[in-house]
Amino acid sequence: MMFYDYYRNKVQLSFSCNPFSKDPKHVWVICRYKSKWLLTEHPGRGLEFPGGKVEEGESPREAAIREVYEETGAGVSTLVYIGQYKVDGRADTIVKNIYYADIRELIDKEYYFETKGPVLLDTLPENLKEDDRFSFMMKDDVLVHSLKYMKKNPSLFC
């Protein structure tokens, strides 16, 4: 599927295996901990699910687990590939793998890499796109379609 993001960049989203790149350089992880949504607070962007760049010599799965820990202090118990999306930006193209993570533990850390640490929410607001607390990354249809996909395939995400 195709749509435009918060900044009017073209976004292509697929729930098949690696449709845009077998070697994506970014990851994004939708997390749950004890029946709550686990997000992180980025100091400049606001609330968002953890994610970031895949480092040299690291697989996307390894990057997803590392990013969740660095940004929230969470230990991942289950990590499931959801899909992949491609953003054709003004300067470059970014391909991200989307994962779902069940969290086994949340460790209080003195320092959270690039963030203010974990934020737990019982629910995601229905008006998330208009809510200034949330990052632009939470406001496009990647999250909407990923949550719908997860709801249609619940056995994958328990």
C-alpha positions, 0 to 999 in steps of 0.5 A, spaced: 500 500 500 502 507 498 500 513 502 504 519 504 507 521 511 506 527 516 511 531 511 508 529 505 513 523 503 511 517 499 511 511 503 510 504 501 508 499 506 508 491 505 506 485 510 510 481 506 517 478 507 523 484 506 519 487 499 523 493 499 530 490 502 533 484 504 538 489 508 534 494 511 538 500 515 532 501 520 528 498 525 521 500 528 518 496 534 511 496 537 512 494 544 507 491 549 509 490 557 504 487 562 498 489 557 500 496 556 504 499 550 511 501 551 513 507 548 519 512 549 520 519 550 524 522 544 526 529 547 525 533 540 520 528 537 515 526 543 512 519 544 514 514 540 515 506 539 523 505 540 527 504 533 533 506 530 539 504 525 542 497 524 549 498 526 555 495 522 555 487 522 548 487 526 542 484 523 535 488 523 532 483 529 539 484 533 538 492 532 531 491 534 532 488 541 538 493 542 534 499 540 528 497 545 533 496 551 537 502 549 531 507 549 527 504 554 531 499 558 526 493 556 528 486 555 525 483 549 522 476 550 518 475 543 520 479 537 515 478 531 517 481 524 510 485 522 512 488 515 517 493 512 516 500 509 520 505 505 520 512 505 522 516 499 524 522 502 527 529 499 534 527 501 534 519 501 530 513 501 529 509 508 527 502 509 525 500 516 523 493 518 517 493 523 517 488 529 512 487 535 515 485 541 513 482 548 517 485 553 519 480 559 522 486 564 523 493 564 530 495 568 530 502 571 537 505 567 541 511 569 541 513 562 537 512 556 540 512 549 537 518 545 531 518 549 528 520 556 526 513 557 520 508 557 513 511 557 507 506 559 500 507 556 494 503 557 491 505 550 493 509 544 489 515 544 484 515 538 486 522 536 493 520 536 494 524 529 492 531 533 496 529 539 502 534 540 505 529 545 506 524 540 512 524 535 511 525 527 513 517 526 506 515 530 502 520 526 502 516 519 498 510 517 504 505 518 502 505 525 494 504 523 495 499 518 500 495 523 495 495 528 490 493 524 494 487 521 496 485 528 488 485 530 487 480 524 493 476 526 492 475 533 495 468 534 502 471 531 502 477 537 500 473 543 
